[in-house]
């Protein structure tokens, strides 16, 4: 009989978890408290305690980095999709692999506790409540549990002096959906993450005044030119940190003059999550968004900033992040302290007798969480089935402390960076655990064109379907045809202007290719 796995949440991580369990011959049972799949990507006007994008949200990562590793996003979808297309892609994924029949909608998980025979079997007792017209509570036993509830359900509300005395409206970006209620209002957004800046740009077209408060400043990267693909090359990722920092900073500064805009922070580009926004620099220049320092305190009619300036306001939007909560779990399973999750590679608790519960999707990469969630779920399914083993608790704890220490040295101290990981390095780290990281040295001998494409071309999740369990026959072709899928949605109109290419143009092109080839081979053989 197949082992039964309870999966909590049917967002992108939960869908990946269902498929990964099926791939390993496990029996998934997924519980979703809403009436649809998609989690964060299912737009809702009424949020309650569920995450949802803004109505206008566009994804921050290119589709080639965002997709599941054996299911490329359709080539005619734009490279940076509106949330409606992201939601459609998740439905396509769900339908392609027949996942819907494993999902129990309108069903809330009330508790997950150790089963009566946990010491012998590692099983869990899961109590759920169906939220239909006839509410009923059910308790069942499961061999394993995958927690896929996401990072964006519980807003972090900071304590700011005088906030309760403010007579205007205070809300979190969690509860912001459209700019309709802010017409001709004076609005302050506190926080310069992606959500805060997206809200500021959108409101600049509707509100009478928009202020954007930042504690440290920010680095802005545009989607234009597929900036995130530029950041995610193995060739770039393997460079020494100072060299990579200088290169990326030059790339970022070339497109946005941060000092001129008054937003350049003291920390390095790689010391904080960058802000992805195409329009904010223009809004700052034309005055439709006014940058302000951190807020010192509220007044009944507005706020006082730390530089002593005062502004009267109608509304304040808190773009201050989220906290992680697992109310259905006992503290003995996992305890969240200062928004830190004490998990081995952000997946497995280290204090349990059996590795039969895993957390999927709780990282913050400078890339997409979706392929990371999928890789975590693939690993967890292998562990549940007994085909992959975890190190000793002591070794897992040492690894966690080491990784957290390395991240804390690089990133500014902030609740925003407690789950920070290096995108490629982290995925390689997880892939090694169950044998799906390619050996590029051997690949260079067997398939040199593919090896060079993987190392010196854009990094994509398809690389983890080339070898090991879960190989996909289409992985090589998906890697070799990235440029075609990136350019396909841009071919609706193209003006053909013949250009004369000089002899020196060809010489320079071949010289650049030779340099890339030489460096790639050198790195592969290190």
GIHU-V498287 format. One record per helix or strand of 3 or more residues. SS is the DSSP state (@ for helix, = for strand). FROM is the first residue (numbers start at 1). TO is the last residue. If there is no record, write none. Layout:
SS;FROM;TO  SS;FROM;TO
This chain:
=;4;8  @;12;23  =;27;31  @;39;41  @;63;66  @;83;96  @;100;102  =;107;114  @;118;121  =;124;130  =;136;142  =;144;147  @;163;165  =;169;172  @;173;175  @;180;182  =;186;190  @;194;203  =;209;213  @;227;231  @;234;237  @;241;255  @;258;261  @;269;271  @;280;285  =;290;292  =;295;298  =;302;305  =;310;312  =;315;318  =;357;359  @;369;385  @;393;410  @;415;417  @;423;433  @;440;446  @;448;456  @;461;465  @;475;480  @;482;488  @;503;524
